[in-house]
Amino acid sequence: MNCTRRNFLIGGSTTLFLSGFFPKLSFASMQKKNLIIISLRGGMDGLTAVPVIGDKRLKKLRKKLILEDVLKLNSDFGLHPKLEIFHELWQNDKAAFVHATNIPYTGRSHFDGQNLMETGAHIPYKEKTGWLGRGLLASDIVGKGLAISLPMPLLLRGVPQNNNFFPSPDFVETKLIDQIYDEFKGDHNELIKSTLDTIRQRPLSMQIATDSDNRKKLALEAAKQLKDQSGPRVAVFELDGFDTHAAQGGVDGAHADELEEVNEIVKILYENLGQAFDNTLILTLTEFGRTIKQNGGYGTEHGYGSAILMAGGLLKKSQVYTDWPGLKKKELFEGRDLNSTIDSRAVYNSAMSMCFDKDPEFLRRKVFWGDDLPDLTEELFKI
């Protein structure tokens, strides 16, 4: 089958990656904070997920996609009905949204956009590590990472000791690993030996085949691992299917189905993390938004500005944080897209700062090359 843009992004699969296990010796004096990223591949439509209320231009341009009944957030914005757990959490200051935001990418290629959303760079394919991997490394959170899928996502690359492991019913012979280990001697082979050490330390309980496409099982596994005080502190879910060029729908339809999947993952995490949810932050990530105008197939094309969905006890309060640009034609990006007025990397940098207990200015230099990213920690998160 040819790997076209369309079939690359449609399929509805879900994968999970865990990383950054907490040292057992330190948890007694320091509370572990969990950071969960849900990557929405295909271009999540922020105007559908978090619609602006009462905008006549939006109604005119989206006659077949408009949401008549939304979950009300405030006088300006509503929430898609499929995101009911976010609305429930909103009532308790445990859900918030950043609107009119995006990575600094104005092209319309999924491949380029997804590369940049993971690396945090400006030029596609220039960087070989992900912003989250660099953030973990800069924060000295290395080793004992576990990926419950293959391959390790670009977003997490940058920490050599992260464990790229796909659960399998076939155990690796310990004797064979020992023989390979003994072959590598000398300082120049330390990285290889470190990788083999990671493999040798895998618990047998994790070497069990699992259905990596079952979002319920993956969310339950993530909750189990994250609420362990000495377990991982970072989880990455990857969802595809947001490239809704046709039959996008409103309350129901292709995009609603994808939002329902996000909702189910967050709901399972909330119900199974227990008290650890109060020390957890969940953020979404996507490569771009969708056009304000529907197309002839009752879908939308690749756009620019989108929204970040957030949940967890580490949020400062319930809010729609935005520098709203408006939806008049002169206010749109290239006359067709919701503009981006907030660099989403500022949100992610501030989130890592809060979760990893690192100075945001330090992370801005180490992870994002000193780019001009405002510190949003006080505005968005508990500190």
N, C-alpha and C positions, 0 to 999 in steps of 0.2 A: 504494500500500500504506500502511495506517495505521502510524505509528511507535509501536507499543506497547512497553512495557518489555521484553517477551520477545523480539520480533524485533529490537529495538535492540541486544541483547547477544549474540545467537546468530548465528554465521556463520563463526567461526574465522579471521578475517582477521588479518594481521600487518602492522604498519607500523613504519618506522624514521625517527628524526630524529637529526641530528648537530648539535652546536653547540660554541661556545667554542674556535675554532682557536687554537693556541698561537703566539705571536709568534716568528718565525724567529730574531730577534736574541737571545732570552733562553734558548733551549734548551741552549746550550753550558754554561751555568752553573747550570741548574735542570732537574731531571728532571720531565717531564710526568707527572701522575697522571690516570688516566682514571676517570670516574664513569659507570656504566651503570645506568639505571633500566629495569626491565621492568614495565610497568603491566599488571596482571591485572584486566581489567574483568569485572564480574559478581559478584564476591564470592568470593575464593579460600577454600576450606575448610582452615583451618590444622590441624584435627584429622585431616584426610585426608593432607595433605602431610607433616606432622610429628606423627604420632599418639603419644599417651601410651601406654606399654606396661602391659598388665595391669590396666587400669581396668575393673572389673566393671560399673559403671554405663554406661560408654560401650558396652560389648559388649551390654548389655541393650537400650539405646535405638537401637542401630544394627545389628540382627541381619543385615540384608541388605547393609550397607555396610562392615562391619568388615574390617580387613586382618589376615588370619591370618599372612601372611609379610611381614615388613618388613625393611628394611635397618637393622641395629642401629646406633644412634649411641652410646648409653650405657645405663645400667640403667633410665632413666626414659622415654626417647624413642627412637622409630625414625623411619625415613624411607620414604616411598612408593617402591615398587620402580621406578617410572618415572623417579625422580630419581637415576639411577645415577651420573651425572657428579658430582653433589654429594657422593655417598658416596665416590667415588674421590678427590675433592679434600679431603674430610674427613680422609682418611688422612694428608694432607700439610699440615694446618693451613691449608687454602685454601678451606674452606667452614664456615659457621656459620649459626645461626638465632636469631631473636628471636621468642619465643612469648608468647601472651596479650597481644597488642599491637593497637593500632588508632589511627586518627585520632580526635579527640574528637567523634565523631558517633554518636549512638545512635538515629537514625531508621533507616528501612528502605527508603528511596527510592534507586534506582540513580542517578538524575539528580542529586539533591542530594548523595549520597555521593561521586560521582565529581567533582563540582565542588569539594567540600571537600578531597578527597584531592589535587587538583591545586593549589588555591590555598593550602591550609594554614590556612584561615580557620575561624571558628566558625559563621558565618551563610551559608547558600548564596547564591551569586550577588552577594554584597556586593563581593568583590574581583574585579578584572579581570585580574590578573596571577598567575602561578604561583610557587610557592615556589622552584622551581629557577631560573626566570628572574630572580627577585629576588636569589637567591644569586649568580648569575653577575654581575649588575650591581653588587651590593655588593662583589664581589671583583675588580672592574675587569676582568672577562673578558667583553668585549663585541666585537661585530662578527664578520663572517666565519663566521656560523653557517650550517649547511646542513640543510634539511629534505628528506628523500627521500620526501616524501608531502605531501598537503594535507589539511586546513589545519594550520598550526602549532598544536601542542597547547597547551592552556591552561597546562599545567605549565611550559612554556618561555617563555611570554609575559612580557614585562617588559624585554627587551633589544631596542630598536627596530631595531638593525642586524642582527638574526638574519635569515638569508636563507630566505624561505619559497618554496622552489623544487621543483617537480615535474618530474623528468626528462622531456623531450619530444623527439621527433625533429625538431621544427620550431624552428630557431634564431631568436632575436630579432635583428632587423636592428640592427646597431650604429649605423648612421647615424640611424635613427629614435630610438633612445635618446638620442643626442647632441642631436638637435633638441628633444626633450622637456626634457632637462637644461638647455639654454640658455634655455628659457622661464621657469625659476624662478630669480629673482635676489633678493638681499637676505637679511638675516639670518633673517627669519621663515620662509624656505623651506629652512633648513639641514637639517631632518629629511627633507624630500622629496628633497633633493639627496643626502643620505647614503644613502637607500634606493636611489636610482638608481645611486650609486657601487657599491653592493653587487651590483646586477644586472650592471653593466658588467664587474665583475671575475670573473664566473663563468667557470670554464674550460670550453672547448668539450667537453672530454672528459666532463664531467658532464651535458651536454645530450643524453643518450641515453635512449631509452625503456627502462624496466625493469619487470619484474613485481613490483609493490610488495607483493603478497600472498605471494610465495615467501620463506618464512622463511630457507631456506638461503642464497639469494642475498643477502638483506638482512643476515644475520649475517656472511657473508663480506665484504660491502662495509664493514660496520662495523669488522671486524677490520683490514681493509686501511687504512682511514682513521685508526683510533685508534692503530695502531702507528707511524704516521708521526709523528716527534717534533714536526713543525710542523703536524700535522693537528689535528682536533677533540679535545677532552678530555671531551666529554659526549655520550652517546648515549642515546636514549629509544626503547625498543621498546613498542608497544602491542598487546596480545593481548586478544581478547574470547572469550566462550564459557564463562565460569566460573559462569554463573547456572544451576546444575544442580538445577532443581526436580523433575526426573524422571530416572530411569535414571542416577543419579549413579555408581553402581557402586563397587567396591572396588579390587582390583588392576587390573581392567579396567573400562571404562565411560566415560561422558562426561567426568567430572572427570579420570580417569587420562589420557585423550587430551590434555587441555589441559596437564597437568603434563609429559607427554612432549614437547610443543612447547617448553615452557620449558627442559626438559633439552637438547633439540637445539640451541637457540640458545646456551645456555651452553657446550655441548660444542664447537660450531663456533668460538665465541670463544676458548675455551681452546686448541684445536688450531691456530688461525691467528694469534693475537696474538703467539706466540713469547715472547720475554723481556718484552715489554710487559705480559703477564698479571701479572707480579710487581708492576707498578705500576698495577694495575686493581682497581676495586671494583665489584661487581655487586650491586644491591639490587632486590627486588621491591616493588611498591606495589599495594594493592587497597583498595576502598572499605569493605568489611566482611567478616566471616566468615559461617559458616552455623550453623544451629541444631544443638544436640547431638543432637536426636531426628530420626530419619528420618520422612518423611511417607508418605502412602499410595501415592505414585507412586515409592517407592524413591529419593527425592531428599531435599533439605533446603531449608529456607526461609532467608530473609535473617536473618543473625545479627549479632554484634557483634565479639568478639575473634577475631583471626586470627593469622597468623605472617608474618614477613619472611624470605625465603630470601636468603642472602648467599654470594658466592663471590669469589675473587680473592686476589692476593698481598698486598694491603694489610690483610687481616684479621690481628688479633693472634694468634688461635689458633682451633682447632676447638672450638666450644662451642654449647650451647643456652642462650642467655641469657634468663632469665625470672624473674619473680616469680609462680610458678605459683599460681593462685587455687583450683584444685581443681574437680571436676566434680559434687560433690554439689549437690542442688537449691538449697540455701540459699547456695551459693557461685556459682551461675550468675547472669548478668545477666538480670533480670526472670524468673528461674526457668527460662530456656530456652536461654541462650547462654553460650558460653565468655566469661568476663569479660575486660576489657582492663585490665591493671595497669601497662602501659608506654605512654606516648604515643608513637606511632611517629614523630612529628615530631622527637622528641629524637634518634632514630636518624639521620634524614635531615639534621638540622642538624649533628650530629657528623660525619657522612660528608662533607658539604660542607666543614666546617672542615678536615678532614684532607686532602681532595683539592685544595681551593683554597688551602691554606696561609693560612687566616684564623682569627682568634681566635673560638672558638665563642660567646663572650658577645657579641661584635660582631655575628655573624650572627643570633643569637637576637633581638637588638634590631632589626636591619635587616630581617630576613626574616619573623620570627614575632612582631613587635610586643611583644617583651619577655615573652612568655608563659613560665610556669614550666616550663622544659624542662631537665632535668639534662644535664650534659655527660657523654656516654658514650664519648668518644674513647678514653680510656685503657683502658676495659673491652673495647671492641670492635675497635679499629684499631691499626695500627702507627703510632707517632709518633716 
